C-alpha cells in the first residue's frame, strides 16, 4: 500500500515544530518526513546512507524545501533532484525566509514548482500551509510514479 | 650772337630748348620711382620739345616693345594705330633695329623710298597716313647700355622742318631720358630685392614661430627620416622625457636608446604608418626612460615629399602615465566598492533570512501558547502574549522595510516609460481591498507618464499613497490626490491628502530613517517609508519635499529628473 508523504527539508527545530503544528491545524494527516540538512535529503530521495532502507511504499506528494541548509544548500538539493530521472517530476515548493530576487530567479530557474516566503505572523503561516496542503495534496494531480 | 637786348629767333629757340631740357630732366628725375609715368613723361616732353609726335620703344634682350606714345597733334589730325606693351622680335623691328645696330637716323625731310629699304610696307603706310614730313630715330643709351629707341615724327607743315637744333635738343633729352630709365630700373631692381629681403624676413619669422611652437608643445614631438628611421628633429619635451639632448638623439635610431623589444615595437609602428600612409594611433605604449617606465599615447603621421612618397615620420606622444595610474586607482576603488556592495548584499541576505527565523518562532509559539494554554491565563496574561506577537510582527516589518531601503540604494537604475496614474490606481485598489470599510475620495490625474525605474517608482507610490491612506484613517471625508505641477522647469508629482498633516517645523525630520512625527499608537509605521522615497528620488537625480500643517493634510512633492538650476 502507498504512503503519500510530505517531505519537509528544514534544519530549524522551531520552524519544524511550527510547520508540523500548522499541518495539524490545517487537518493535513499525511505522514511528514523531516530531513534536517541537504545531504540527508539526498540520501532519503536516493535511498542511500542512513535512508538506504527507507520504506519503498513512501510516495512523495510534495517537498517543502528550505534554502539555507547545512552541508548541501537547498538550491543544490533542488538541482540534484531535477537532474535525476527518479525525482525530476516530484513537486518541490521552496519555503524560505528570503524574498531576495536572486533566490526566486534561481529557484524557478532550477525547476521549483512554487516559491513561498515563510510569514512571521503565525496566523498567516498556518494559512499559507493550509493553502499549500490543499493545492499540492488535493487539487494537484501528481505525475504517475 | 647779339648782346643788345634783342634776340634772334635762333637764340629764342635755344633758350626755349634749354628750358625744355631743364624742366624735362627735372620731370624725369622726379618720375624714376614710377617707371610707367616716367615713360609717358618722356614721350610727352619730347613731343612738346619738337613739337610733334614721340614714340618710346624699349629693348629687352632681343625683343623691342612700344611702351609710350605722345602724338602732340591737334584734334582731327589722323591718329597713330598702335598697341602698347606688345613685344616684337628685334629682327622684324625694321628701322628701330637698324638704329640699334648702326646709330641714329635723321631725315629732316622724309624719303619714303629710302625708308622702304628699312621698313615693312605697313610701317611706311602708317607714316604716310599720319602725314609724316620728318623723322628722327635715335637710340636711348647711357653709360654704354642700350635701353631702347626714341622716335620723333614731324607731321604736316604746321612747323618748319626738323633741323640740327631739334636734333641737339632731342638728343640731349634722349640722354637724360635714358639715364632716368636706367635709374628707374635700378630703383625697381632695388625695390624688388627689398621685397625679396622682406619676404625672406617674413619666412624666417614664420619659421621661427613654427620652431617655437614645436619646441614648446608640452608633448614629445619628433621627426624621423622615413627610410633610415633616424631622428632628424626633436622638441624640448622629447629631451626631457628621454633624458637625452637632441645632439645625442639626432641621427640615431630607437635601437640606440631603448631595450630591443621596445625599439622593435616602435619601429614596427613606424613602418606600419609609412606603409599604410595614414595616421596610426597607439593608445598605450610603454617607454623606458631615466625616470622609469612611462606610458605614452602616441600618434604617428607620415610626411610626404612633393611626389607623394613618405619622406619623414612625425610622431606626437602624450605622457599618460599619471592618467593611467589614476585610472588604475579608480578601478581599484571601484573594485573595493563592489566588494563592499557584495558584502552588504550578503549581509542583507542574512538579515532577511536569519533575523526573521527567530521572530517566526516567537510569534508562532506565542500563538501556540495562547491557543493551547489560553484557558490557564487570565485576560492580562493573554494581553501580554498579544503584545509579544505584535512586537515580533512589527520587528519583521522593520526588517522588511530596511531591506527595501537597502535594495533601493543598491539596485541598478533602469529607466523606462512609467505610467504613474495606472500605478497609483493599482496601489489604491490594493489598499481599499485590505481595508474595505474605508471610504476615500480618490483624485488621480490621468496620463502621468514619466521616465523612471518602474520598480522603484512603484515602491515610491506604494509608500506615499500608503501614508496618505494611513494618515486620513480618522477622517470621514478622506481625500487622496495624485497630480503633476512644474517646479523649476521640470515635472514634479505630488500626493496630497487631507489627513493628520504635520508641523512644518519638523519637515526636515520627515525623510530621515526611523524619524517619525506621530506615535505608534496614533499611526503605526516603521519610519523608513519616506526615507525610502527620498532615496528613490535621489537615485533619479530628483528630490522630495513636503508641505503641510497639523490637522490640515500634507502634500509630498517629488521629481524624478535633474533640475537644471534650483534656488535653495
Interface residues (C-beta under 8 A of the other chain):
Chain A: X12 X14 X15 X18 X21 X67 X68 X96 X97 X98 X99 X100 X118 X119 X120 X121 X122 X123 X125
Chain B: X348 X349 X352 X353 X354 X356 X357 X358 X359 X360 X361 X363 X364 X365 X366 X367 X368 X389 X392 X393 X395 X396
